[in-house]
């Protein structure tokens, strides 16, 4: 039979209110009484009912996390940062994969809110009007993690994606490249895909280089789309000498397409990207990439959310973390 708080109170010879205070770490309990209650809990194998405690306190100590693609190592690193800080502040995580589908994201958001989570972290992906409308129905704090909304009104933690792309392309230009192609993410994602595309264009403009629409292909952030985009560039009569990819995964696809075509990286074509995932140092040649501090993005997002949930003062609700160019072996000076 299930052991109840009444059983623990009877075993310890105290009131149920005292057991409740001990379980909830209330300091107003004598040490010897606290010891008796814990001994009774251990003897009986009592586990506090989290649902009942949540109903009483109107807090569930759970946080909902919406992740766009659980198979992507980048988001796994963000999730690790989230969980480490959540554990530090005694919150549990409910992690939901949304497969980068807006309809599923909206459904998952509503489901988590129905589960009475104390706060919500929305990770990656475009934040549309539908998302904002779903967030408005929430009575709990929400933080955007590795993305932002266009209006900049929802608390968020991210990098400056346009600046990261600008720095990547500028480094190619500094190495003498003037014919630079881009494998872009979706341009319907203003916080990530479009921002990196804008960084690419701005770097060309700053260097006085013309923008050539034929040197841009839009992928879906995946390895296979990197291969397909690169195959297109390789068929051009005037091939680019360098390629900027919006993600490491597409960049690795591009490298493999170049090698399959019988060319070499970086001797024939240089490749650079943004993310600095673990795969960037595993591929050969090792990939030069602009690093996002993914663990820190997760950790800072969760810490910001804990402050909002506890109604603590927040100095900065829109946090932009620094990025860093990690130079490896995939870029050559021309």
C-alpha positions in Angstrom: 0.0 0.0 0.0 1.1 3.6 -0.6 2.7 5.3 2.4 1.0 8.6 3.2 2.1 11.7 5.1 -0.4 10.5 7.8 1.6 7.2 8.2 4.9 9.1 8.6 3.3 11.5 11.2 2.0 8.5 13.2 5.3 6.7 13.0 7.3 9.7 14.1 4.8 10.8 16.7 4.3 14.3 15.3 1.6 16.1 13.4 1.1 16.0 9.6 1.9 19.7 9.5 5.3 19.0 11.1 6.0 16.3 8.5 5.0 18.7 5.8 7.4 21.4 7.1 10.3 18.9 7.2 9.6 17.7 3.7 9.5 21.3 2.4 12.7 22.3 4.3 10.9 24.7 6.5 13.6 26.0 9.0 11.0 26.2 11.9 11.5 22.6 13.0 13.7 21.5 15.9 16.7 19.4 14.9 15.6 16.4 17.0 12.1 16.5 15.5 13.5 16.8 12.0 15.7 13.7 12.7 12.7 11.7 13.9 10.7 12.5 10.8 13.6 11.6 8.4 14.1 8.3 10.2 10.4 7.5 9.9 10.5 8.5 6.2 13.4 6.1 5.7 11.8 3.2 7.6 8.5 3.5 5.7 10.0 4.3 2.3 7.8 7.4 2.0 8.0 9.5 -1.2 6.3 12.9 -1.1 3.5 13.3 -3.7 4.8 16.0 -6.1 1.3 16.6 -7.5 -0.2 17.2 -4.1 2.7 19.5 -3.1 2.2 21.4 -6.3 -1.5 21.9 -5.7 -0.8 23.1 -2.2 2.0 25.5 -3.1 0.8 26.3 -6.7 4.4 25.4 -7.8 5.5 22.2 -9.5 9.3 22.9 -9.6 9.2 21.8 -13.2 10.4 23.7 -16.3 9.2 22.9 -19.8 11.9 22.9 -22.6 11.0 22.9 -26.3 13.9 21.6 -28.4 13.7 21.9 -32.2 15.8 18.8 -33.0 16.9 16.4 -30.3 19.2 14.6 -32.7 21.3 17.8 -33.3 24.4 17.8 -31.0 24.2 21.7 -30.9 20.9 21.6 -29.1 22.0 18.7 -26.9 24.8 20.9 -25.6 22.3 23.7 -24.9 20.1 21.2 -23.0 23.0 20.2 -20.9 23.6 23.7 -19.8 19.9 24.1 -19.0 19.8 20.9 -16.9 22.9 21.7 -14.9 21.5 25.0 -13.7 18.0 23.6 -13.2 19.5 20.9 -10.9 21.4 23.6 -9.0 18.2 25.4 -8.3 16.2 22.2 -7.7 14.0 22.3 -10.8 13.1 19.3 -12.9 13.1 19.4 -16.7 10.4 18.2 -19.1 12.1 18.1 -22.5 9.9 18.0 -25.6 11.2 17.5 -29.2 9.4 19.5 -31.8 11.0 18.3 -35.0 11.4 21.9 -36.3 7.7 21.9 -37.1 5.7 25.0 -36.1 2.5 23.2 -35.6 4.2 20.7 -33.2 6.0 23.5 -31.4 2.7 25.3 -30.7 1.1 22.0 -29.6 4.0 21.2 -27.3 3.9 24.7 -25.8 0.2 24.4 -24.9 0.7 20.9 -23.5 3.5 22.1 -21.2 1.4 25.0 -20.0 -1.4 22.5 -19.3 1.0 20.5 -17.2 1.4 23.6 -15.0 5.1 24.0 -15.5 6.6 26.9 -13.5 8.4 28.3 -16.5 9.1 27.6 -20.2 12.3 27.7 -22.3 11.8 27.8 -26.1 14.9 26.7 -27.9 16.0 27.6 -31.4 13.8 28.1 -34.5 11.8 31.1 -35.8 9.5 32.8 -33.3 6.3 33.6 -35.3 3.1 35.5 -34.5 1.5 32.1 -33.6 4.3 31.4 -31.1 3.9 34.9 -29.5 0.2 34.4 -29.2 0.7 31.0 -27.5 3.2 32.7 -25.1 0.7 35.4 -24.3 -1.7 32.9 -22.9 0.9 31.7 -20.4 0.8 32.8 -16.8 4.4 31.7 -16.3 7.7 33.3 -17.3 9.1 32.4 -20.8 12.7 32.7 -22.0 13.8 32.2 -25.6 17.0 30.2 -25.8 19.3 30.4 -28.9 16.7 32.5 -30.7 14.9 35.8 -30.4 11.6 37.4 -31.4 11.5 40.1 -34.0 10.1 42.7 -31.6 12.6 41.9 -28.9 10.0 41.9 -26.1 10.4 38.3 -24.9 13.4 37.6 -22.6 16.1 35.8 -24.6 19.7 34.5 -24.6 21.5 34.2 -27.9 24.5 35.4 -29.9 24.5 38.0 -32.6 24.1 35.8 -35.6 24.6 38.5 -38.2 27.9 39.5 -36.5 29.0 35.9 -36.4 28.4 35.4 -40.1 30.1 38.8 -40.9 33.2 37.7 -39.0 33.3 34.3 -40.8 33.1 35.9 -44.2 35.4 38.7 -43.3 38.0 36.1 -42.4 37.7 34.5 -45.9 38.1 38.0 -47.5 41.2 38.6 -45.3 42.6 35.3 -46.7 42.3 36.8 -50.2 39.0 35.2 -51.3 36.7 37.3 -53.5 34.4 34.7 -55.0 32.6 33.4 -51.9 29.4 31.3 -52.0 27.0 30.8 -49.1 24.9 27.8 -48.1 22.2 29.5 -46.1 19.6 28.3 -43.7 16.0 29.2 -44.2 15.5 32.9 -44.8 12.1 32.7 -43.1 13.9 32.4 -39.8 14.8 36.1 -39.0 16.7 35.3 -35.8 19.1 32.8 -37.3 18.9 31.9 -41.0 18.1 35.4 -42.4 20.5 37.1 -39.8 23.4 35.0 -41.0 22.5 35.7 -44.6 22.5 39.4 -43.8 26.0 39.1 -42.2 27.3 37.4 -45.4 25.9 40.3 -47.6 27.2 43.0 -45.2 30.7 41.5 -45.2 30.8 41.5 -49.0 29.5 45.0 -49.1 32.1 46.2 -46.5 34.9 44.8 -48.7 33.5 46.3 -51.9 32.6 42.9 -53.3 29.5 42.4 -55.5 26.6 40.2 -54.3 25.9 37.4 -56.7 22.6 35.7 -56.2 23.8 32.6 -58.1 26.4 32.0 -55.3 23.7 31.5 -52.6 21.8 28.3 -52.0 19.2 27.8 -49.3 19.5 24.6 -47.2 17.6 23.2 -44.3 20.6 23.1 -41.8 21.2 19.4 -42.5 24.2 17.5 -43.9 22.3 16.4 -47.1 21.3 19.9 -48.0 25.0 20.9 -47.7 25.9 18.2 -50.3 23.2 19.3 -52.7 24.1 23.0 -52.5 27.8 22.3 -53.0 27.0 20.1 -56.0 25.3 23.1 -57.6 28.3 25.4 -57.0 30.7 22.7 -58.4 28.8 22.7 -61.7 29.2 26.4 -62.2 31.7 27.4 -64.9 33.2 30.0 -62.5 33.4 28.1 -59.3 33.8 29.9 -56.0 37.1 29.7 -54.2 35.4 29.6 -50.8 32.1 28.7 -49.2 30.5 30.0 -46.1 27.9 27.6 -44.6 25.3 28.7 -42.0 25.9 25.5 -40.0 28.7 23.0 -39.4 26.5 20.1 -40.5 25.9 21.7 -44.0 29.6 22.6 -44.1 30.6 19.0 -43.6 28.2 18.0 -46.4 29.9 20.6 -48.6 33.4 19.3 -47.8 32.3 15.7 -48.7 30.8 16.9 -52.0 34.0 18.7 -52.8 36.1 15.6 -52.1 33.7 13.4 -54.1 34.1 15.8 -57.0 37.9 15.2 -57.0 38.9 18.5 -55.5 40.6 19.3 -52.2 39.7 21.4 -49.1 41.2 23.9 -48.7 43.7 23.7 -51.6 40.9 24.1 -54.2 38.0 25.5 -52.2 38.0 26.8 -48.6 35.1 26.1 -46.3 34.0 28.0 -43.1 30.8 27.9 -41.0 29.1 28.9 -37.8 28.4 26.6 -34.7 31.7 25.0 -33.7 29.9 21.7 -32.9 32.0 18.7 -31.9 31.8 17.4 -35.4 33.9 20.5 -36.6 37.0 19.0 -35.1 36.2 15.4 -36.1 35.9 16.0 -39.8 39.0 16.0 -42.0 40.2 18.6 -42.7 39.1 20.0 -39.4 36.5 22.7 -40.0 37.2 26.4 -39.3 34.0 27.7 -37.5 32.6 30.5 -35.5 31.8 29.1 -32.1 28.5 29.7 -30.3 28.9 29.1 -26.6 26.0 26.6 -26.6 26.4 25.3 -23.0 26.5 28.9 -21.8 23.5 29.8 -23.8 21.6 27.0 -22.0 23.0 27.8 -18.6 22.3 31.6 -18.8 18.8 31.0 -20.2 17.9 28.7 -17.2 19.4 31.2 -14.7 17.4 34.0 -16.3 14.3 31.9 -16.1 14.9 31.1 -12.4 15.1 34.8 -11.6 11.9 35.5 -13.4 10.1 32.5 -11.7 11.3 33.7 -8.3 10.4 37.3 -9.2 14.0 38.5 -8.6 15.3 41.7 -10.2 16.7 41.2 -13.8 19.1 43.7 -15.0 19.1 42.5 -18.6 16.2 40.5 -20.2 17.8 40.3 -23.6 21.3 38.7 -23.3 23.7 38.5 -26.2 26.7 36.3 -25.5 30.0 36.6 -27.4 31.1 34.4 -30.3 34.6 33.4 -31.4 36.3 32.4 -34.6 38.0 29.0 -34.2 40.7 28.6 -36.9 41.4 25.0 -38.0 42.4 23.5 -41.4 39.6 24.2 -43.9 40.6 27.7 -45.0 43.6 28.6 -47.1 45.0 31.9 -48.2 44.9 32.7 -51.9 
